[in-house]
Amino acid sequence: MTLDIKVLGTGCPKCKTLENLTREVVQENNFDAIVGKVEDIMEIMTYKVLSTPALVINNQVVVKGMVPSKEEIKKQIEKALHG
């Protein structure tokens, strides 16, 4: 199953950091995932996220308002993969 991972953020440094870390985790662990970036504020609001950056896996917001560690990102991806 290919995961749909989105980083929500308007382009601030924290948002870019979260996107880079997420891409690194996916690549380092060979996760089957597509990582995208959502910068449109109207689209971000559809996820009911008030503070960015946020990490969304398969339309589920798993992190918001902070940049998690690579280990935490990996845990969230694994949780999504294995239910």
A tleap script that builds the chain and sets N, CA, C and O, in Angstrom:
source leaprc.protein.ff14SB
mol = sequence {
  NMET THR LEU ASP ILE LYS VAL LEU GLY THR
  GLY CYS PRO LYS CYS LYS THR LEU GLU ASN
  LEU THR ARG GLU VAL VAL GLN GLU ASN ASN
  PHE ASP ALA ILE VAL GLY LYS VAL GLU ASP
  ILE MET GLU ILE MET THR TYR LYS VAL LEU
  SER THR PRO ALA LEU VAL ILE ASN ASN GLN
  VAL VAL VAL LYS GLY MET VAL PRO SER LYS
  GLU GLU ILE LYS LYS GLN ILE GLU LYS ALA
  LEU HIE CGLY
}
set mol.1.N position { 0.838 -1.176 0.000 }
set mol.1.CA position { 0.000 0.000 0.000 }
set mol.1.C position { 0.891 1.250 0.000 }
set mol.1.O position { 1.779 1.393 0.841 }
set mol.2.N position { 0.641 2.132 -0.941 }
set mol.2.CA position { 1.386 3.386 -1.003 }
set mol.2.C position { 0.723 4.399 -0.086 }
set mol.2.O position { -0.476 4.658 -0.187 }
set mol.3.N position { 1.521 4.968 0.811 }
set mol.3.CA position { 0.992 5.979 1.719 }
set mol.3.C position { 0.974 7.330 1.031 }
set mol.3.O position { 1.849 7.643 0.223 }
set mol.4.N position { -0.033 8.128 1.360 }
set mol.4.CA position { -0.129 9.495 0.872 }
set mol.4.C position { 0.234 10.406 2.039 }
set mol.4.O position { -0.552 10.573 2.972 }
set mol.5.N position { 1.429 10.994 1.983 }
set mol.5.CA position { 1.912 11.837 3.071 }
set mol.5.C position { 1.956 13.277 2.581 }
set mol.5.O position { 2.484 13.571 1.509 }
set mol.6.N position { 1.390 14.169 3.391 }
set mol.6.CA position { 1.406 15.580 3.046 }
set mol.6.C position { 1.984 16.377 4.210 }
set mol.6.O position { 1.704 16.097 5.375 }
set mol.7.N position { 2.786 17.362 3.874 }
set mol.7.CA position { 3.267 18.324 4.853 }
set mol.7.C position { 2.473 19.600 4.616 }
set mol.7.O position { 2.496 20.164 3.522 }
set mol.8.N position { 1.770 20.049 5.654 }
set mol.8.CA position { 0.983 21.269 5.541 }
set mol.8.C position { 1.796 22.429 6.097 }
set mol.8.O position { 2.301 22.365 7.218 }
set mol.9.N position { 1.916 23.479 5.312 }
set mol.9.CA position { 2.643 24.652 5.775 }
set mol.9.C position { 2.766 25.683 4.677 }
set mol.9.O position { 2.780 25.354 3.491 }
set mol.10.N position { 2.854 26.935 5.088 }
set mol.10.CA position { 2.846 28.023 4.119 }
set mol.10.C position { 4.233 28.373 3.597 }
set mol.10.O position { 4.382 29.340 2.850 }
set mol.11.N position { 5.238 27.614 3.972 }
set mol.11.CA position { 6.577 27.877 3.456 }
set mol.11.C position { 7.538 28.420 4.501 }
set mol.11.O position { 8.632 28.869 4.158 }
set mol.12.N position { 7.151 28.387 5.756 }
set mol.12.CA position { 8.034 28.856 6.824 }
set mol.12.C position { 9.197 27.879 7.003 }
set mol.12.O position { 9.123 26.747 6.527 }
set mol.13.N position { 10.270 28.298 7.682 }
set mol.13.CA position { 11.426 27.404 7.880 }
set mol.13.C position { 11.064 26.072 8.550 }
set mol.13.O position { 11.594 25.027 8.173 }
set mol.14.N position { 10.159 26.106 9.548 }
set mol.14.CA position { 9.767 24.854 10.215 }
set mol.14.C position { 9.057 23.913 9.248 }
set mol.14.O position { 9.244 22.698 9.299 }
set mol.15.N position { 8.244 24.487 8.372 }
set mol.15.CA position { 7.515 23.667 7.394 }
set mol.15.C position { 8.497 22.987 6.440 }
set mol.15.O position { 8.349 21.809 6.114 }
set mol.16.N position { 9.497 23.745 6.002 }
set mol.16.CA position { 10.509 23.188 5.100 }
set mol.16.C position { 11.312 22.099 5.807 }
set mol.16.O position { 11.642 21.076 5.207 }
set mol.17.N position { 11.624 22.320 7.079 }
set mol.17.CA position { 12.359 21.320 7.859 }
set mol.17.C position { 11.560 20.038 7.958 }
set mol.17.O position { 12.104 18.951 7.762 }
set mol.18.N position { 10.266 20.150 8.262 }
set mol.18.CA position { 9.418 18.960 8.382 }
set mol.18.C position { 9.345 18.221 7.047 }
set mol.18.O position { 9.402 16.991 7.016 }
set mol.19.N position { 9.221 18.955 5.956 }
set mol.19.CA position { 9.168 18.313 4.639 }
set mol.19.C position { 10.470 17.557 4.357 }
set mol.19.O position { 10.443 16.411 3.909 }
set mol.20.N position { 11.612 18.209 4.625 }
set mol.20.CA position { 12.910 17.561 4.384 }
set mol.20.C position { 13.092 16.326 5.249 }
set mol.20.O position { 13.534 15.285 4.762 }
set mol.21.N position { 12.754 16.433 6.533 }
set mol.21.CA position { 12.893 15.286 7.442 }
set mol.21.C position { 12.003 14.127 6.994 }
set mol.21.O position { 12.422 12.970 7.017 }
set mol.22.N position { 10.782 14.445 6.590 }
set mol.22.CA position { 9.838 13.409 6.157 }
set mol.22.C position { 10.367 12.697 4.915 }
set mol.22.O position { 10.312 11.470 4.827 }
set mol.23.N position { 10.875 13.465 3.963 }
set mol.23.CA position { 11.434 12.856 2.749 }
set mol.23.C position { 12.636 11.968 3.091 }
set mol.23.O position { 12.795 10.890 2.518 }
set mol.24.N position { 13.479 12.421 4.025 }
set mol.24.CA position { 14.641 11.626 4.448 }
set mol.24.C position { 14.199 10.308 5.077 }
set mol.24.O position { 14.748 9.253 4.760 }
set mol.25.N position { 13.216 10.366 5.963 }
set mol.25.CA position { 12.726 9.156 6.643 }
set mol.25.C position { 12.159 8.168 5.620 }
set mol.25.O position { 12.437 6.972 5.696 }
set mol.26.N position { 11.374 8.658 4.674 }
set mol.26.CA position { 10.785 7.791 3.649 }
set mol.26.C position { 11.890 7.128 2.830 }
set mol.26.O position { 11.845 5.926 2.567 }
set mol.27.N position { 12.878 7.922 2.431 }
set mol.27.CA position { 13.969 7.398 1.603 }
set mol.27.C position { 14.847 6.415 2.384 }
set mol.27.O position { 15.165 5.337 1.883 }
set mol.28.N position { 15.235 6.780 3.600 }
set mol.28.CA position { 16.137 5.939 4.401 }
set mol.28.C position { 15.516 4.589 4.750 }
set mol.28.O position { 16.225 3.594 4.898 }
set mol.29.N position { 14.186 4.558 4.880 }
set mol.29.CA position { 13.512 3.330 5.286 }
set mol.29.C position { 12.804 2.629 4.136 }
set mol.29.O position { 12.110 1.633 4.341 }
set mol.30.N position { 12.980 3.149 2.927 }
set mol.30.CA position { 12.340 2.578 1.736 }
set mol.30.C position { 10.837 2.404 1.909 }
set mol.30.O position { 10.267 1.403 1.475 }
set mol.31.N position { 10.195 3.392 2.550 }
set mol.31.CA position { 8.746 3.333 2.692 }
set mol.31.C position { 8.110 3.595 1.333 }
set mol.31.O position { 8.605 4.409 0.554 }
set mol.32.N position { 7.021 2.907 1.054 }
set mol.32.CA position { 6.267 3.108 -0.168 }
set mol.32.C position { 5.311 4.270 0.088 }
set mol.32.O position { 4.188 4.084 0.557 }
set mol.33.N position { 5.783 5.468 -0.232 }
set mol.33.CA position { 4.995 6.656 0.096 }
set mol.33.C position { 5.248 7.772 -0.905 }
set mol.33.O position { 6.332 7.893 -1.475 }
set mol.34.N position { 4.231 8.571 -1.098 }
set mol.34.CA position { 4.342 9.775 -1.908 }
set mol.34.C position { 4.262 10.947 -0.941 }
set mol.34.O position { 3.285 11.092 -0.207 }
set mol.35.N position { 5.297 11.784 -0.945 }
set mol.35.CA position { 5.335 12.932 -0.046 }
set mol.35.C position { 5.038 14.192 -0.843 }
set mol.35.O position { 5.697 14.482 -1.841 }
set mol.36.N position { 4.041 14.933 -0.389 }
set mol.36.CA position { 3.673 16.178 -1.050 }
set mol.36.C position { 3.648 17.322 -0.064 }
set mol.36.O position { 3.680 17.118 1.150 }
set mol.37.N position { 3.589 18.534 -0.599 }
set mol.37.CA position { 3.565 19.736 0.233 }
set mol.37.C position { 2.295 20.502 -0.091 }
set mol.37.O position { 1.963 20.695 -1.261 }
set mol.38.N position { 1.588 20.936 0.933 }
set mol.38.CA position { 0.380 21.740 0.739 }
set mol.38.C position { 0.656 23.121 1.330 }
set mol.38.O position { 0.827 23.261 2.541 }
set mol.39.N position { 0.699 24.136 0.474 }
set mol.39.CA position { 0.982 25.493 0.936 }
set mol.39.C position { -0.239 26.401 0.857 }
set mol.39.O position { -0.234 27.498 1.417 }
set mol.40.N position { -1.279 25.956 0.170 }
set mol.40.CA position { -2.480 26.773 0.019 }
set mol.40.C position { -3.258 26.813 1.335 }
set mol.40.O position { -3.694 25.780 1.843 }
set mol.41.N position { -3.423 28.009 1.872 }
set mol.41.CA position { -4.045 28.157 3.192 }
set mol.41.C position { -5.474 27.622 3.219 }
set mol.41.O position { -5.910 27.083 4.237 }
set mol.42.N position { -6.206 27.764 2.118 }
set mol.42.CA position { -7.580 27.263 2.085 }
set mol.42.C position { -7.594 25.732 2.146 }
set mol.42.O position { -8.452 25.142 2.801 }
set mol.43.N position { -6.647 25.099 1.466 }
set mol.43.CA position { -6.566 23.633 1.519 }
set mol.43.C position { -6.115 23.169 2.904 }
set mol.43.O position { -6.622 22.178 3.429 }
set mol.44.N position { -5.160 23.889 3.490 }
set mol.44.CA position { -4.694 23.543 4.843 }
set mol.44.C position { -5.875 23.598 5.824 }
set mol.44.O position { -5.998 22.744 6.702 }
set mol.45.N position { -6.727 24.594 5.670 }
set mol.45.CA position { -7.871 24.748 6.583 }
set mol.45.C position { -8.852 23.588 6.482 }
set mol.45.O position { -9.582 23.321 7.437 }
set mol.46.N position { -8.886 22.887 5.342 }
set mol.46.CA position { -9.794 21.743 5.225 }
set mol.46.C position { -9.393 20.618 6.167 }
set mol.46.O position { -10.207 19.748 6.476 }
set mol.47.N position { -8.131 20.628 6.629 }
set mol.47.CA position { -7.666 19.609 7.587 }
set mol.47.C position { -7.910 20.033 9.035 }
set mol.47.O position { -7.556 19.313 9.969 }
set mol.48.N position { -8.527 21.228 9.216 }
set mol.48.CA position { -8.821 21.759 10.555 }
set mol.48.C position { -7.554 21.890 11.409 }
set mol.48.O position { -7.562 21.625 12.611 }
set mol.49.N position { -6.481 22.302 10.759 }
set mol.49.CA position { -5.202 22.523 11.443 }
set mol.49.C position { -5.040 24.017 11.649 }
set mol.49.O position { -5.075 24.787 10.689 }
set mol.50.N position { -4.861 24.433 12.901 }
set mol.50.CA position { -4.719 25.850 13.199 }
set mol.50.C position { -3.263 26.280 13.260 }
set mol.50.O position { -2.956 27.457 13.069 }
set mol.51.N position { -2.362 25.340 13.525 }
set mol.51.CA position { -0.952 25.708 13.589 }
set mol.51.C position { -0.135 24.761 12.725 }
set mol.51.O position { -0.291 23.541 12.777 }
set mol.52.N position { 0.735 25.359 11.936 }
set mol.52.CA position { 1.608 24.573 11.066 }
set mol.52.C position { 3.023 24.622 11.632 }
set mol.52.O position { 3.323 25.507 12.432 }
set mol.53.N position { 3.878 23.725 11.253 }
set mol.53.CA position { 3.665 22.700 10.236 }
set mol.53.C position { 2.813 21.550 10.760 }
set mol.53.O position { 2.665 21.360 11.968 }
set mol.54.N position { 2.266 20.797 9.832 }
set mol.54.CA position { 1.487 19.615 10.198 }
set mol.54.C position { 1.849 18.489 9.243 }
set mol.54.O position { 2.218 18.717 8.090 }
set mol.55.N position { 1.735 17.272 9.752 }
set mol.55.CA position { 2.023 16.083 8.960 }
set mol.55.C position { 0.734 15.278 8.836 }
set mol.55.O position { 0.088 14.947 9.831 }
set mol.56.N position { 0.379 14.973 7.598 }
set mol.56.CA position { -0.850 14.242 7.317 }
set mol.56.C position { -0.489 12.950 6.597 }
set mol.56.O position { 0.202 12.976 5.579 }
set mol.57.N position { -0.954 11.824 7.123 }
set mol.57.CA position { -0.716 10.528 6.490 }
set mol.57.C position { -2.074 9.924 6.159 }
set mol.57.O position { -2.906 9.714 7.042 }
set mol.58.N position { -2.287 9.648 4.880 }
set mol.58.CA position { -3.572 9.102 4.409 }
set mol.58.C position { -4.757 9.905 4.955 }
set mol.58.O position { -5.708 9.341 5.497 }
set mol.59.N position { -4.684 11.216 4.805 }
set mol.59.CA position { -5.731 12.157 5.222 }
set mol.59.C position { -5.962 12.226 6.725 }
set mol.59.O position { -6.971 12.774 7.168 }
set mol.60.N position { -5.052 11.682 7.509 }
set mol.60.CA position { -5.147 11.734 8.977 }
set mol.60.C position { -4.034 12.650 9.496 }
set mol.60.O position { -2.854 12.401 9.248 }
set mol.61.N position { -4.416 13.709 10.216 }
set mol.61.CA position { -3.409 14.605 10.794 }
set mol.61.C position { -2.753 13.879 11.964 }
set mol.61.O position { -3.427 13.507 12.925 }
set mol.62.N position { -1.430 13.676 11.883 }
set mol.62.CA position { -0.737 12.926 12.938 }
set mol.62.C position { 0.179 13.824 13.766 }
set mol.62.O position { 0.519 13.476 14.896 }
set mol.63.N position { 0.579 14.963 13.226 }
set mol.63.CA position { 1.415 15.911 13.959 }
set mol.63.C position { 0.983 17.310 13.537 }
set mol.63.O position { 0.739 17.563 12.357 }
set mol.64.N position { 0.889 18.222 14.517 }
set mol.64.CA position { 0.594 19.606 14.143 }
set mol.64.C position { 1.264 20.576 15.098 }
set mol.64.O position { 1.393 20.319 16.295 }
set mol.65.N position { 1.689 21.703 14.530 }
set mol.65.CA position { 2.250 22.781 15.332 }
set mol.65.C position { 3.668 22.575 15.810 }
set mol.65.O position { 4.142 23.317 16.670 }
set mol.66.N position { 4.363 21.573 15.268 }
set mol.66.CA position { 5.737 21.312 15.703 }
set mol.66.C position { 6.485 20.509 14.651 }
set mol.66.O position { 5.888 19.933 13.742 }
set mol.67.N position { 7.801 20.484 14.794 }
set mol.67.CA position { 8.627 19.639 13.941 }
set mol.67.C position { 9.060 18.447 14.788 }
set mol.67.O position { 9.885 18.599 15.689 }
set mol.68.N position { 8.513 17.259 14.511 }
set mol.68.CA position { 8.883 16.074 15.283 }
set mol.68.C position { 10.265 15.564 14.873 }
set mol.68.O position { 10.799 15.955 13.836 }
set mol.69.N position { 10.828 14.698 15.689 }
set mol.69.CA position { 12.106 14.071 15.349 }
set mol.69.C position { 11.899 13.080 14.202 }
set mol.69.O position { 10.774 12.678 13.907 }
set mol.70.N position { 12.996 12.698 13.568 }
set mol.70.CA position { 12.903 11.700 12.505 }
set mol.70.C position { 12.335 10.397 13.058 }
set mol.70.O position { 11.583 9.702 12.375 }
set mol.71.N position { 12.695 10.070 14.294 }
set mol.71.CA position { 12.195 8.842 14.930 }
set mol.71.C position { 10.674 8.894 15.080 }
set mol.71.O position { 9.988 7.899 14.846 }
set mol.72.N position { 10.154 10.061 15.471 }
set mol.72.CA position { 8.703 10.217 15.639 }
set mol.72.C position { 8.001 10.131 14.283 }
set mol.72.O position { 6.937 9.523 14.175 }
set mol.73.N position { 8.586 10.732 13.258 }
set mol.73.CA position { 8.005 10.652 11.910 }
set mol.73.C position { 7.959 9.193 11.471 }
set mol.73.O position { 6.955 8.728 10.933 }
set mol.74.N position { 9.055 8.479 11.706 }
set mol.74.CA position { 9.121 7.056 11.333 }
set mol.74.C position { 8.033 6.265 12.053 }
set mol.74.O position { 7.367 5.427 11.444 }
set mol.75.N position { 7.850 6.528 13.352 }
set mol.75.CA position { 6.812 5.829 14.131 }
set mol.75.C position { 5.428 6.069 13.543 }
set mol.75.O position { 4.628 5.140 13.428 }
set mol.76.N position { 5.147 7.314 13.171 }
set mol.76.CA position { 3.832 7.644 12.628 }
set mol.76.C position { 3.604 6.940 11.292 }
set mol.76.O position { 2.503 6.461 11.019 }
set mol.77.N position { 4.646 6.880 10.460 }
set mol.77.CA position { 4.526 6.188 9.164 }
set mol.77.C position { 4.305 4.703 9.384 }
set mol.77.O position { 3.451 4.094 8.740 }
set mol.78.N position { 5.080 4.115 10.301 }
set mol.78.CA position { 4.919 2.678 10.584 }
set mol.78.C position { 3.538 2.375 11.131 }
set mol.78.O position { 2.938 1.355 10.792 }
set mol.79.N position { 3.032 3.267 11.981 }
set mol.79.CA position { 1.692 3.078 12.547 }
set mol.79.C position { 0.659 3.085 11.425 }
set mol.79.O position { -0.274 2.283 11.437 }
set mol.80.N position { 0.818 3.982 10.459 }
set mol.80.CA position { -0.108 4.065 9.332 }
set mol.80.C position { -0.004 2.818 8.449 }
set mol.80.O position { -1.004 2.341 7.912 }
set mol.81.N position { 1.199 2.305 8.308 }
set mol.81.CA position { 1.403 1.109 7.461 }
set mol.81.C position { 0.821 -0.141 8.095 }
set mol.81.O position { 0.252 -0.990 7.408 }
set mol.82.N position { 0.964 -0.249 9.399 }
set mol.82.CA position { 0.590 -1.500 10.075 }
set mol.82.C position { -0.721 -1.383 10.860 }
set mol.82.O position { -1.166 -2.344 11.488 }
set mol.83.N position { -1.318 -0.223 10.815 }
set mol.83.CA position { -2.603 -0.027 11.491 }
set mol.83.C position { -2.447 -0.104 12.958 }
set mol.83.O position { -3.425 0.038 13.691 }
savepdb mol mol.pdb
quit
